[in-house]
Amino acid sequence: MDSIWAPVVYLSQIYYFNDSYTMSNEMIIAQATVDSLGNFSFNSDYLPKEDHLFRIHLSKKGAPPASLIIGGKEENHLFIVANNSSRVVLHNEDPGRLMGSMKIEGYEPSKGLREVDQIASYADSTHFNGSSMKREFVTKAIQEKLRFVADTATHPLVSLYALDKSNFESNFAVNQAFYENYLEKWEEQESTYFQTFRSRLPIKKATNWYYYIIIGFAFFILGFFLNRFLKYRSKQNKNQLESLSVQERKIYNLLKMGHSNKEISEEYSIGLSTVKSHVSSIYNKLNVKSRKEAMDFK
């Protein structure tokens, strides 16, 4: 550090990879003072039990604490993976650079993250400031290398961090099979990092058709059997109606119109007891138990 930097280091917790370069005061969870020898430390006891992505940064004197410089010798931040029991050690190997030459030791996932950063930054090195064709070739090679790291990494955050650095949204169409296999490999990961990653992949839209086909097929089968059942019931009801005698059909027609037994008796000039006998026989043949069920019989 030289005199332009405030001797304070800030620690921010990053919940989503697409917030890696977003900065606000609310994201800062701790700060530590840098001593005269350039040393600082954070207590990890209050960090989450599970691994999360964190960002360490400094700010220039007079600048807001929540300020980032991306790229160049004055790049003022780096990323680590940590939890409440991890130990991460930083060493600056180049006095001419602030964070760009930082070496990470201790917790292996943080070391893996630093290796990914070094691969991703290779395209910006002075060795490839040539033609646009050369830069495009180098960029594609680096993206392929990052996908290889993502595929072989054993730690989920390191793997996903490498994939995030590979500009995956732009090359999804060319490498769709890779991403399908990748989602299957890490399907049990339910962190906010993986949830956001899945939502950003176009593959999500394609997989929905699989469920639509299943649902459509289920409705087809249900409709088929329902139609068969209704036809069966209709045929059964027709047979039951045909089992009624001529007199019972006449009485049944008045019964469906809501006529009482007395009204039916007067309409056909038959005794009330005879009407009741016919109504009982109608109930039995139609397999109903009440006047309402008889009236609703289709």
Order of alpha helices (4+ residues) and beta strands (2+ residues): beta-beta-beta-beta-beta-beta-alpha-alpha-alpha-alpha-alpha-alpha-alpha-alpha-alpha-alpha
